[in-house]
Each structure stands twice: as C-alpha cells, then as structure tokens.
Amino acid sequence: APMMRLGITKHCGLGTWSSLPHDFELNTEPDFEEVFFYLIEGGPKRGFQVGRGVWHDNSEVDGVWPIKDRTFSTVPMGYHPVVGEPHANVSYIWVYLVKKPHWEKI
C-alpha cells in the first residue's frame, strides 16, 4: 500500500525560490501525486508556482500559475519551484503518496 508523506517547507527570506526537484523527480513517471498548501505572509500574499514535468496521468506540463495564501495546488513530478512576490514570504505544506520505493524523499 502507498505511504503518505507530509511536511512543511518554511522560508526565511522574502521573495525567495524553493522546491528544487529531488533526483528521482528528474526521471519523470506517471502516477506521482503531490499537493502544496501555500502559507504566504507579507506583501500582497501572492506568488507563482512553476511546473515542468508530468502530471499523474503522464501528460506533460511546462507552465507557471499564480498562487495565493491558503490555497492548494497540485504539482507535477519534475521541476516545481515556487516563489513569492516581492516582500512576500512563501511557506507551504506538501503531501504526496509514495507508490514506488524510489520515490521516498525522507
């Protein structure tokens, strides 16, 4: 049975980038499912999520979408950094299913 992993990434700086891919995420595969819940402090409480890789159904993604405080977004397997607008501090809670042993991050 898949294991669920849950964590939080807390930023210390304003307008900084986060979430570089783990090695296994660079070799994209279908069925990977991850969700971010954004906690944005300061400034306009907005940021941007980048997604480059594949969704859980193996469809390709290469895009950027706006994010807001206290909202959810699915993120693709692959490259998925997030950044806050100037004067905003972006942290996020992340959760994903470990359906394959080599997907273990922690």
VOPAGU-2260 file (C-alpha; in pm, 1 decimal, decimal comma):
REM VOPAGU-2260
SITE   aa  ch    i         X         Y         Z
SITE  ALA   A    0       0,0       0,0       0,0
SITE  PRO   A    1     126,4     351,3     -72,2
SITE  MET   A    2     267,5     553,9     215,7
SITE  MET   A    3     170,7     918,4     261,5
SITE  ARG   A    4     440,2    1175,3     333,2
SITE  LEU   A    5     358,6    1516,1     476,2
SITE  GLY   A    6     591,2    1803,3     557,8
SITE  ILE   A    7     632,6    2177,3     566,4
SITE  THR   A    8     883,8    2398,0     390,9
SITE  LYS   A    9     931,6    2722,8     583,3
SITE  HIS   A   10    1106,8    3009,6     407,2
SITE  CYS   A   11    1325,6    3254,9     595,3
SITE  GLY   A   12    1361,9    3519,3     323,6
SITE  LEU   A   13    1128,6    3740,6     124,6
SITE  GLY   A   14    1067,2    3666,6    -242,9
SITE  THR   A   15    1287,5    3354,8    -240,2
SITE  TRP   A   16    1263,1    3039,7    -451,3
SITE  SER   A   17    1203,7    2689,4    -320,3
SITE  SER   A   18    1140,5    2328,8    -415,9
SITE  LEU   A   19    1417,0    2212,7    -645,2
SITE  PRO   A   20    1348,7    1858,2    -766,3
SITE  HIS   A   21    1481,7    1551,4    -591,4
SITE  ASP   A   22    1696,4    1326,1    -810,8
SITE  PHE   A   23    1415,6    1074,7    -868,9
SITE  GLU   A   24    1182,7    1350,6    -992,4
SITE  LEU   A   25    1412,8    1430,5   -1285,7
SITE  ASN   A   26    1327,4    1089,3   -1436,2
SITE  THR   A   27     955,4    1152,9   -1460,6
SITE  GLU   A   28     699,0     874,4   -1431,9
SITE  PRO   A   29     318,2     865,0   -1425,5
SITE  ASP   A   30     114,0     818,1   -1105,7
SITE  PHE   A   31     312,3    1063,1    -888,1
SITE  GLU   A   32      69,3    1285,7    -696,3
SITE  GLU   A   33     177,0    1582,3    -483,4
SITE  VAL   A   34     -17,2    1876,2    -342,1
SITE  PHE   A   35     106,0    2205,5    -192,3
SITE  PHE   A   36     -94,7    2420,6      51,8
SITE  TYR   A   37      53,5    2770,1      47,8
SITE  LEU   A   38     106,2    2986,8     355,2
SITE  ILE   A   39     212,7    3332,5     237,9
SITE  GLU   A   40     297,8    3617,3     475,2
SITE  GLY   A   41     368,4    3982,3     397,7
SITE  GLY   A   42     329,5    4186,5      85,4
SITE  PRO   A   43      35,8    4100,2    -138,3
SITE  LYS   A   44      28,9    3736,2     -15,5
SITE  ARG   A   45      76,1    3608,6    -369,6
SITE  GLY   A   46     337,6    3413,5    -559,5
SITE  PHE   A   47     399,6    3188,9    -856,4
SITE  GLN   A   48     424,3    2812,6    -898,2
SITE  VAL   A   49     634,7    2676,0   -1183,2
SITE  GLY   A   50     566,3    2327,5   -1316,3
SITE  ARG   A   51     781,3    2142,5   -1566,8
SITE  GLY   A   52     746,7    1765,8   -1592,2
SITE  VAL   A   53     448,1    1532,5   -1597,9
SITE  TRP   A   54     115,9    1517,9   -1416,4
SITE  HIS   A   55      -0,3    1193,1   -1251,5
SITE  ASP   A   56    -166,7    1089,0   -1581,1
SITE  ASN   A   57     169,0    1132,0   -1763,6
SITE  SER   A   58      52,1    1440,5   -1955,8
SITE  GLU   A   59     330,8    1695,4   -1992,1
SITE  VAL   A   60     332,0    2035,4   -1824,1
SITE  ASP   A   61     557,6    2336,8   -1874,3
SITE  GLY   A   62     393,2    2639,1   -1719,8
SITE  VAL   A   63     360,0    2898,5   -1446,6
SITE  TRP   A   64      45,8    2976,1   -1248,5
SITE  PRO   A   65     -35,3    3230,8    -976,6
SITE  ILE   A   66     -79,6    3119,3    -617,0
SITE  LYS   A   67    -241,8    3288,0    -317,3
SITE  ASP   A   68    -227,8    3247,6      58,9
SITE  ARG   A   69    -419,3    2948,1     196,2
SITE  THR   A   70    -484,5    2781,4    -138,6
SITE  PHE   A   71    -398,3    2437,8    -276,7
SITE  SER   A   72    -224,6    2337,2    -598,3
SITE  THR   A   73    -121,8    2005,7    -743,0
SITE  VAL   A   74     238,9    1999,1    -858,9
SITE  PRO   A   75     390,4    1779,0   -1127,7
SITE  MET   A   76     667,0    1526,0   -1094,7
SITE  GLY   A   77     976,6    1708,9   -1211,0
SITE  TYR   A   78    1074,6    2070,9   -1164,3
SITE  HIS   A   79     826,6    2262,9    -946,6
SITE  PRO   A   80     981,5    2566,1    -775,0
SITE  VAL   A   81     765,6    2827,3    -604,6
SITE  VAL   A   82     840,9    3194,9    -536,4
SITE  GLY   A   83     668,2    3481,7    -360,3
SITE  GLU   A   84     617,0    3828,5    -498,1
SITE  PRO   A   85     847,7    4098,6    -352,8
SITE  HIS   A   86     802,9    4138,4      24,3
SITE  ALA   A   87     616,7    3804,5      48,6
SITE  ASN   A   88     739,6    3501,8     240,4
SITE  VAL   A   89     610,6    3173,7      91,7
SITE  SER   A   90     596,7    2859,0     300,2
SITE  TYR   A   91     393,5    2552,9     213,0
SITE  ILE   A   92     269,1    2223,3     343,5
SITE  TRP   A   93     332,7    1940,1      98,6
SITE  VAL   A   94     187,7    1592,4      80,3
SITE  TYR   A   95     248,1    1307,9    -162,6
SITE  LEU   A   96     198,1     933,0    -193,7
SITE  VAL   A   97     498,8     700,8    -207,0
SITE  LYS   A   98     369,5     447,1    -458,3
SITE  LYS   A   99     719,8     328,8    -554,6
SITE  PRO   A  100    1015,8     277,0    -316,9
SITE  HIS   A  101    1246,0     507,1    -515,7
SITE  TRP   A  102    1000,4     797,0    -467,1
SITE  GLU   A  103    1090,4     820,1     -98,3
SITE  LYS   A  104    1219,3    1171,9     -18,1
SITE  ILE   A  105    1255,2    1149,8     357,8
